[in-house]
Amino acid sequence: MLTAPDVCFDPAAKVPMKVNAFEAARQGNTQLLPLFPYQGAGDIVPCVAALASDGKGMHIGYFVHTNAVDEVGVSFGSTGRVRSGDVFVGHKSHGVGGDSDQAFFAVLVITQRQLESGEQPEGVTFQCEKCATELFRYDFDGGLSDEESRGDLLPLPSLKGSNDAAMMLNMDEAKRTCKSCGHVTQPFPLHIWGWGHYMRRTGITSNARRALAEAAQS
């Protein structure tokens, strides 16, 4: 018999689920929030993102995301370059974010299918905001095994890697100083992307789940 904490992590219990993308975006604490608890090898992982700019010089940040698997995007409502209802497949290496002098908003669902086995190379690259020269690149493994995804509540590797990369960039001015033009790029606005909030809450809920399991065995 499966207990409530185990249901979402047992492969045999990977039942079809549904969620309202708008409600998930409204309640989410991060960009690229996984909508379902299935993130292991071979799993299809849809994630919701909600991003906007006021068009008045708001700094929302920009980076280049490189992934070994395809990412399929669906716009559930947007203005600007992406229209409501658009469906697109991103390049393996693609830009994300970007400051805009025009107001826009977008609620998107980005879906990727994890590799069946082996390392899943993924990377985040930051560029000089003045001349676009590469400043800093951070590579990591974007995959989780089924065993890992059934254990503790681990963060989606894409989010952990992105958060780690941005924190390293922000803490080191040398990484933000362009070797081509000398410009010092401003820190990446992590408060807008929410990756740190996601990591903190993931740690809290993982500890709470472990405490519940230990209490049940006592």
N, C-alpha and C positions, 0 to 999 in steps of 0.2 A: 504494500500500500504506500502511495506517495504522500508525503507531508507537503504542506503548502510551499515551504521554501525550496523543495526539491522539484516540484512540477516543472518549473521553467528551465531546469538545467539537465533533465534527463532526455536523451535523444528520442526515446520512445514517446515522450510527452510533448513533442514539437507539433502541437496541434495548430490549425489555422487560427489566426487572430486578426482583429481589426481595430483600427483606431481612427479618430477624427484628426486629420493633419492640422487643422486650424486650432483645435483645442490643445493639441500637443505643442504647437508652436507658441501658443499663449502662455502655457504653463512651464515651458522648458527653461532650463538654466544655462543652456549652452547652444552654440551653433553646431550643427551636425549631430543632433540628439538622436540616438538609436530609438526607433519606435517599438521594437520588440526585443525580447530577451535572448534572441538567437544570434550569436556572433562567432560561432565556432567555424571549423574548417568546412568549406562547402556551403555555408549558410548564406542566404540572401539577406542583406542588411540594409533596409531602408532607413534613412535618417532625415529628420526635418530641420530646416534652417530658415531663420527669419532675419532679414537684414534690411536696413534702410539708411538713407542719408537725407539731411535737411536741405542739401543743395547750397549751403552757405559756408562752404569750406570745412565742413565737419570731417575730422580725420577718423576714418573707419579702418584703415590699414589695408595692406596688400601683400600677398605672398604667392609663390608658385608652388603648387602641389603636384608631386609626381607619385604615381601609383602603378603597381604592376597589373592591376585589374581595371576593367572598364567601369566607369561611373555613369549611370543613366539618370538624368535630371528631368523632373516634371514640375512645371510652374503651376501652383494652385492659385496664384493671384499675384500680379506684379505690374510694375510700370517701368519704363526705361528700355534698355536693350533687350530684356527678356519679356515676352508678352504672356499674358494669362493664357494657360493652356499649352504653352510650348513644351515640347519633349525634345531632349537633346542628349547626345552622348559626348562626354568630355574627352579631350585628348589625354593620353597617358600623362602628359605634363601640361598643366593648364593654370592660368592665373585665377586667383580668388580674391574677392573684395575690390578695393580700389577707390580712392577718393573721387568725388564727383562734384561738379559745379551745378548739377541738376538734381533736384529732389527725386528720390525713387524709393520704392519699397518692394519687397519680394518675399513670398513664402514658398519655399521649394522643398521637394522631397528628392534627395539624392540617394540612389540605390547602387550598391556594389555586391557582387557575389565573391565571397572569400575563396581563396584557392583551396583545393581539396587537401593538399599536403605541402610540406616544405616551407621555406622562408618566403614571405611576401614583401619584397622590397618596397619601401615607401620613403618619401622625403619631402622636406619643406625648405624652400629657398627664399631668402629675403633679398631684395634689390635696393640699390641706392634710389631714393625718392627723387633725385635730381637728374641722374644720367642713366639709371637702370642697370648699372654694373652690379654683378652679383656680389653681395656683401658676406653672406653666411649661408651655408647649407647644412642641414641636419638630416641624416639618414637613419632609418629604424626599420624594424620588422613589423609590418602591419597585420600579421595574422595571429590568430589564437587557435590552439588545438581544441577539439571537442572536450577533452579532459579539463583543460584550463577554463573553458567557458562554463563547465558544469560545477566548478568549484566555487571559490570565493567570487564575489561580484567584482570582476576585473573591469577596468575602463576599456572602452574601445581604443585599440592602439593608435588609430588616427588622431584621436583627441589627446591622448597622453603625449604622443610624439610632437604634435603641434604646440601643446602647452610647454613642453620641455624646450623646444626650439625657441619659442618667443621669449621665454624667461632668460635663456642664455644670451639672446640678442640684447634684451633690455638691460641686463646686469653688466654688460661689457661694452663701453663706448668704443673701444677699438674695433669691435665687430660691426658697429654702426658707422664707422668712418670709412668712406669710399677711398680705395687705393687709386682710383682714376682721377677723380675731381676734388677730393678732399672734403666733400660735404659730409656732415654728420647727420644721418637720418634720425628722425625723432623715434622714441620708443614705440613699439607696437602696442596698440590700445587693447590690451587683454580684457579690460572691463567690458568692452563691447562684445567680444566673442564669447566670454563666459567659460572658457576652458578651465580656468582655475577653480571656479565655483563647482563645475562638474567633478573635477578631481577630488576636491574636498568632500563633497557630498557622497561620492563613490566610496571614499575611505570610511566615512561615518556609517553608511549603510552596510558595508562589508563587515565592519566590526560588530554592528548590531546583529546581523544575520548569524555571525559566528557565536555571539553571546547567547542567542536564542537556541542554537543547536547544542551548546554546552549546557544550558539550563535544562533542556529536554532530556539530557543524558544523566543528569544528577539525581 
